[in-house]
Amino acid sequence: MNKQYGNYAKIFKALSDPKRVRIVDLLSCGEMCGCVLLKCFEVTQPTLAHDMKVLTEAGVVTSRREGKRTLYSLNMKTLEDIRKHIDEIQRNNADKSHR
């Protein structure tokens, strides 16, 4: 099977949790510190850390250290790849419906 399908599945799995989708939405406004993200949710720091790890390992989010803080941002290349894949699925489906 194509390796890319495995990558897509990992991304979709990471985005299958409503909290993680909200994190992506929050990060769409720009880079954010984990401490700021934590204030947006009623969860513990380890729970948020787990969600960030899932999003990072799927390639949806990138992180960087700045002193003691971890800053998160969206990985726009990954999001663009997923968007292109979904666009291709839609085109293929539209092509079949016009036959």
Secondary structure as a PSIPRED ss2 file (coil, helix, strand):
# PSIPRED VFORMAT (PSIPRED V4.0)

   1 M C   1.000  0.000  0.000
   2 N C   1.000  0.000  0.000
   3 K H   0.000  1.000  0.000
   4 Q H   0.000  1.000  0.000
   5 Y H   0.000  1.000  0.000
   6 G H   0.000  1.000  0.000
   7 N H   0.000  1.000  0.000
   8 Y H   0.000  1.000  0.000
   9 A H   0.000  1.000  0.000
  10 K H   0.000  1.000  0.000
  11 I H   0.000  1.000  0.000
  12 F H   0.000  1.000  0.000
  13 K H   0.000  1.000  0.000
  14 A H   0.000  1.000  0.000
  15 L C   1.000  0.000  0.000
  16 S C   1.000  0.000  0.000
  17 D C   1.000  0.000  0.000
  18 P H   0.000  1.000  0.000
  19 K H   0.000  1.000  0.000
  20 R H   0.000  1.000  0.000
  21 V H   0.000  1.000  0.000
  22 R H   0.000  1.000  0.000
  23 I H   0.000  1.000  0.000
  24 V H   0.000  1.000  0.000
  25 D H   0.000  1.000  0.000
  26 L H   0.000  1.000  0.000
  27 L H   0.000  1.000  0.000
  28 S C   1.000  0.000  0.000
  29 C C   1.000  0.000  0.000
  30 G C   1.000  0.000  0.000
  31 E C   1.000  0.000  0.000
  32 M E   0.000  0.000  1.000
  33 C E   0.000  0.000  1.000
  34 G H   0.000  1.000  0.000
  35 C H   0.000  1.000  0.000
  36 V H   0.000  1.000  0.000
  37 L H   0.000  1.000  0.000
  38 L H   0.000  1.000  0.000
  39 K H   0.000  1.000  0.000
  40 C C   1.000  0.000  0.000
  41 F C   1.000  0.000  0.000
  42 E C   1.000  0.000  0.000
  43 V C   1.000  0.000  0.000
  44 T C   1.000  0.000  0.000
  45 Q H   0.000  1.000  0.000
  46 P H   0.000  1.000  0.000
  47 T H   0.000  1.000  0.000
  48 L H   0.000  1.000  0.000
  49 A H   0.000  1.000  0.000
  50 H H   0.000  1.000  0.000
  51 D H   0.000  1.000  0.000
  52 M H   0.000  1.000  0.000
  53 K H   0.000  1.000  0.000
  54 V H   0.000  1.000  0.000
  55 L H   0.000  1.000  0.000
  56 T H   0.000  1.000  0.000
  57 E H   0.000  1.000  0.000
  58 A C   1.000  0.000  0.000
  59 G C   1.000  0.000  0.000
  60 V C   1.000  0.000  0.000
  61 V E   0.000  0.000  1.000
  62 T E   0.000  0.000  1.000
  63 S E   0.000  0.000  1.000
  64 R E   0.000  0.000  1.000
  65 R E   0.000  0.000  1.000
  66 E E   0.000  0.000  1.000
  67 G C   1.000  0.000  0.000
  68 K C   1.000  0.000  0.000
  69 R E   0.000  0.000  1.000
  70 T E   0.000  0.000  1.000
  71 L E   0.000  0.000  1.000
  72 Y E   0.000  0.000  1.000
  73 S E   0.000  0.000  1.000
  74 L E   0.000  0.000  1.000
  75 N C   1.000  0.000  0.000
  76 M H   0.000  1.000  0.000
  77 K H   0.000  1.000  0.000
  78 T H   0.000  1.000  0.000
  79 L H   0.000  1.000  0.000
  80 E H   0.000  1.000  0.000
  81 D H   0.000  1.000  0.000
  82 I H   0.000  1.000  0.000
  83 R H   0.000  1.000  0.000
  84 K H   0.000  1.000  0.000
  85 H H   0.000  1.000  0.000
  86 I H   0.000  1.000  0.000
  87 D H   0.000  1.000  0.000
  88 E H   0.000  1.000  0.000
  89 I H   0.000  1.000  0.000
  90 Q H   0.000  1.000  0.000
  91 R H   0.000  1.000  0.000
  92 N H   0.000  1.000  0.000
  93 N H   0.000  1.000  0.000
  94 A H   0.000  1.000  0.000
  95 D H   0.000  1.000  0.000
  96 K H   0.000  1.000  0.000
  97 S H   0.000  1.000  0.000
  98 H C   1.000  0.000  0.000
  99 R C   1.000  0.000  0.000
